[in-house]
Amino acid sequence: MKALSVLSFESIGRRAWKVWRRNLLTFLKTWRVNFIPPFLEPMLYLFALGFGVGSYIDQVEGIPYVRFIAPGLISISIMNASFFECTYSSYVRMHYQRIFDAMIATPITIEEVIAGELMWGATRSLIYTILMLPVFIGFGVVDLPSSLLVIPFAPVAGLLFAAIGMCFTAITPNIEALNYPSFLFITPMFLFSGTFFPLSMLPEPLQVIALSFLPLTHVVILIRSMTLNLLSASLVPNMIWILGVEAILCVLAISLMKKRLIV
């Protein structure tokens, strides 16, 4: 908590949002390139897996396969949008473009720069969700109105993966080394977090690992409950897990980045 003790809530709201706004304006300059992938990607997955592979699979846990994987695809998009924004993109801004150094030369502090980066990572997840959700609604693979809850949940989940990504950025010696967390952490979550098949199909020890150490597992559980209108009190522990780990990792990310940037 020491890393955040020097910040007042006023300065976080006022100056960290300036960092967020700078990234947003840069993003909007190339909006065509940025908006097309999250719009087309879900359709490709739905056709290839949902309607392709799904034609050979009747139901999963009493749910048509295409409806089962739809929330998994949304969850993966939320994870990728914020994680890769706060790893590769943040590393480029920090190391190659020296944007962090330029901002720190102003009254903006290091903590505020990183807080702004984390907020922008969460916003990327929100943008991707807003672009994807109408596609799934159009194909009729999610329920309304409960699926609309995914929109306010997206930046909450996105902030978690943004913090994870920023922690890796803080300890990575070079941009090539970011391939390791991408391959060794993100890929296993992509495959073994209940995205394409139920967790119950995994051996029990792997189920425990997925629920204990893979954040995407909890995100998938919550989003699947939203898109299938299966909300219940049993989801509270999943939300508590996300918020608790998220708070710890945000503090850790700011602390680690401060140590890296102070020479």
C-alpha positions in Angstrom: 0.0 0.0 0.0 3.0 2.3 0.4 3.1 2.8 -3.4 -0.3 4.4 -3.3 0.1 6.3 0.0 1.5 9.4 -1.7 -1.6 9.7 -3.9 -4.7 11.5 -3.0 -8.0 10.4 -4.6 -8.3 13.9 -6.1 -4.9 13.6 -8.0 -5.8 10.1 -9.2 -9.0 11.3 -10.6 -7.6 14.4 -12.1 -4.2 13.5 -13.5 -4.4 9.7 -14.1 -7.4 10.4 -16.3 -5.2 12.7 -18.4 -3.0 9.7 -19.1 -6.1 7.7 -20.0 -7.4 10.5 -22.2 -4.0 10.6 -24.1 -4.3 6.9 -24.9 -7.9 7.2 -25.9 -7.1 10.0 -28.4 -4.3 8.0 -29.9 -6.6 5.0 -30.2 -9.3 7.1 -32.0 -6.8 8.3 -34.6 -6.6 4.7 -36.0 -10.2 3.7 -35.0 -10.8 1.8 -38.2 -7.9 -0.6 -37.6 -8.8 -0.9 -33.9 -12.5 -1.5 -34.3 -12.5 -4.1 -37.1 -10.7 -7.0 -35.4 -13.0 -7.2 -32.3 -16.0 -7.0 -34.6 -14.9 -9.7 -37.0 -13.1 -12.1 -34.5 -16.2 -13.3 -32.7 -18.0 -14.1 -36.0 -15.0 -16.2 -37.1 -15.0 -18.1 -33.8 -18.7 -18.5 -33.9 -18.7 -19.9 -37.4 -15.6 -22.1 -36.9 -16.4 -23.4 -33.4 -19.9 -22.7 -32.6 -21.6 -23.6 -35.9 -18.8 -25.7 -37.3 -17.6 -27.9 -34.4 -20.9 -27.3 -32.7 -22.7 -29.2 -35.5 -21.0 -32.4 -34.2 -21.8 -31.6 -30.5 -25.5 -31.7 -29.4 -25.4 -30.0 -26.1 -22.9 -29.2 -23.2 -24.5 -29.4 -19.8 -27.9 -29.0 -21.4 -26.8 -26.0 -23.4 -26.3 -25.8 -27.2 -22.6 -25.7 -27.8 -22.7 -22.4 -29.7 -24.4 -20.8 -26.6 -21.9 -22.5 -24.3 -18.8 -21.0 -26.0 -20.2 -17.5 -26.6 -19.5 -16.2 -23.1 -16.0 -17.9 -23.3 -15.3 -15.9 -26.4 -16.4 -12.7 -24.8 -14.2 -13.5 -21.7 -11.2 -14.2 -23.9 -11.6 -10.9 -25.7 -11.8 -9.0 -22.4 -8.6 -10.8 -21.3 -6.6 -10.2 -24.5 -7.7 -6.6 -24.9 -6.4 -5.4 -21.5 -3.5 -7.8 -21.1 -1.8 -7.1 -24.4 -2.5 -3.4 -24.1 -0.7 -3.3 -20.7 2.2 -5.5 -21.9 3.3 -4.9 -25.5 1.7 -1.5 -26.0 2.7 -0.2 -22.6 6.2 -1.5 -23.0 6.5 0.4 -26.3 5.2 3.6 -24.8 7.6 3.1 -21.8 10.8 1.9 -23.5 10.8 2.9 -27.2 8.6 6.0 -27.4 9.7 7.3 -23.9 6.2 8.6 -23.4 6.3 7.7 -19.7 9.4 9.8 -19.2 7.8 12.7 -21.0 4.7 12.5 -18.8 6.7 12.2 -15.6 8.5 15.4 -16.5 5.1 17.1 -16.0 3.3 17.4 -12.6 1.9 13.8 -13.3 3.6 11.3 -11.0 4.8 7.8 -11.9 1.9 6.3 -9.9 -0.6 8.3 -11.9 0.9 7.3 -15.2 0.6 3.6 -14.3 -2.9 4.1 -12.9 -3.9 5.8 -16.2 -2.4 2.9 -18.1 -4.4 0.4 -16.1 -7.6 2.4 -16.6 -7.0 2.5 -20.3 -6.4 -1.3 -20.4 -9.7 -1.8 -18.7 -11.3 0.6 -21.2 -10.0 -1.5 -24.1 -11.8 -4.5 -22.6 -15.0 -2.4 -22.4 -14.6 -1.2 -26.1 -14.1 -4.8 -27.3 -17.2 -6.0 -25.4 -19.4 -3.2 -26.7 -18.3 -4.2 -30.3 -18.7 -7.9 -29.7 -21.9 -8.1 -27.8 -24.2 -7.0 -30.7 -22.8 -9.7 -32.8 -23.7 -12.4 -30.3 -27.1 -10.8 -29.8 -27.6 -10.8 -33.6 -26.9 -14.5 -33.8 -29.2 -15.2 -30.9 -26.6 -17.0 -28.8 -27.0 -14.8 -25.6 -30.1 -13.9 -23.6 -31.4 -10.4 -23.1 -31.6 -8.3 -21.0 -29.2 -10.2 -18.6 -26.4 -10.2 -21.2 -26.3 -6.4 -20.9 -24.7 -6.8 -17.5 -21.6 -7.9 -19.3 -21.0 -4.3 -20.4 -20.4 -2.8 -16.9 -18.6 -6.0 -15.8 -16.1 -5.8 -18.7 -13.9 -3.0 -17.3 -13.9 -4.7 -13.9 -12.6 -7.9 -15.4 -10.4 -5.9 -17.8 -8.7 -4.1 -14.9 -7.7 -7.4 -13.4 -5.9 -8.5 -16.6 -4.5 -5.1 -17.1 -2.8 -5.3 -13.7 -1.5 -8.7 -14.5 0.0 -7.5 -17.7 1.5 -4.4 -16.1 3.2 -6.6 -13.4 4.8 -8.6 -16.2 5.8 -5.4 -18.0 7.5 -4.2 -14.9 9.8 -7.2 -14.5 10.4 -8.0 -18.2 14.0 -7.3 -19.4 13.0 -6.8 -23.0 9.9 -6.9 -25.2 10.7 -10.3 -26.6 10.5 -11.8 -23.1 6.8 -10.8 -23.0 6.3 -13.9 -25.1 6.8 -16.0 -22.0 3.8 -14.9 -20.0 1.8 -14.8 -23.2 2.6 -18.4 -23.9 2.9 -19.8 -20.4 0.0 -17.9 -18.7 -2.4 -16.6 -21.2 -2.5 -19.6 -23.5 -3.3 -22.1 -20.6 -6.1 -19.8 -19.5 -7.4 -19.6 -23.0 -7.7 -23.4 -23.1 -8.4 -24.5 -19.5 -10.7 -21.9 -17.9 -14.0 -23.4 -19.0 -14.0 -21.5 -22.2 -14.5 -24.3 -24.7 -15.5 -27.2 -22.4 -16.8 -27.5 -18.8 -14.3 -27.4 -16.0 -15.9 -30.7 -14.7 -14.2 -32.5 -17.6 -10.7 -31.7 -16.2 -9.1 -33.9 -13.5 -10.0 -32.6 -10.0 -6.5 -31.3 -9.2 -6.6 -29.2 -12.4 -10.1 -27.9 -11.5 -8.7 -26.7 -8.2 -5.7 -25.0 -10.0 -8.1 -23.3 -12.5 -10.3 -22.0 -9.7 -7.4 -20.9 -7.5 -4.9 -19.4 -9.9 -6.5 -18.8 -13.3 -8.4 -15.4 -13.3 -10.2 -16.2 -16.6 -12.0 -19.1 -14.9 -14.0 -16.7 -12.6 -14.6 -14.3 -15.5 -16.0 -17.1 -17.7 -18.3 -18.3 -14.9 -19.7 -14.9 -14.3 -20.2 -13.9 -17.9 -21.7 -17.3 -18.8 -24.2 -16.8 -16.0 -25.0 -13.3 -17.4 -25.4 -14.4 -21.0 -27.5 -17.5 -20.1 -29.6 -15.6 -17.5 -28.4 -18.0 -14.7 -27.5 -15.3 -12.1 -27.6 -16.5 -8.5 -26.0 -15.9 -5.1 -23.5 -18.7 -5.7 -21.6 -16.3 -8.0 -20.7 -14.0 -5.1 -17.4 -15.9 -4.3 -16.3 -15.5 -7.9 -16.8 -11.8 -7.8 -15.1 -11.5 -4.4 -12.1 -13.4 -5.8 -11.8 -11.1 -8.8 -12.1 -7.9 -6.8 -9.7 -9.1 -4.1 -7.0 -10.3 -6.5 -7.5 -7.2 -8.6 -6.9 -4.8 -5.7 -3.7 -6.6 -4.7 -2.4 -6.7 -8.3 -3.1 -3.1 -9.0 -1.1 -2.0 -6.0 1.7 -4.5 -6.9 1.7 -3.3 -10.5 2.2 0.4 -9.5 4.8 -0.5 -7.0 6.8 -2.7 -9.4 6.6 -0.1 -12.2 7.7 2.7 -9.9 10.8 0.6 -9.0 11.5 0.1 -12.7 11.1 3.7 -13.8 13.1 5.3 -10.9 16.7 5.0 -12.0 
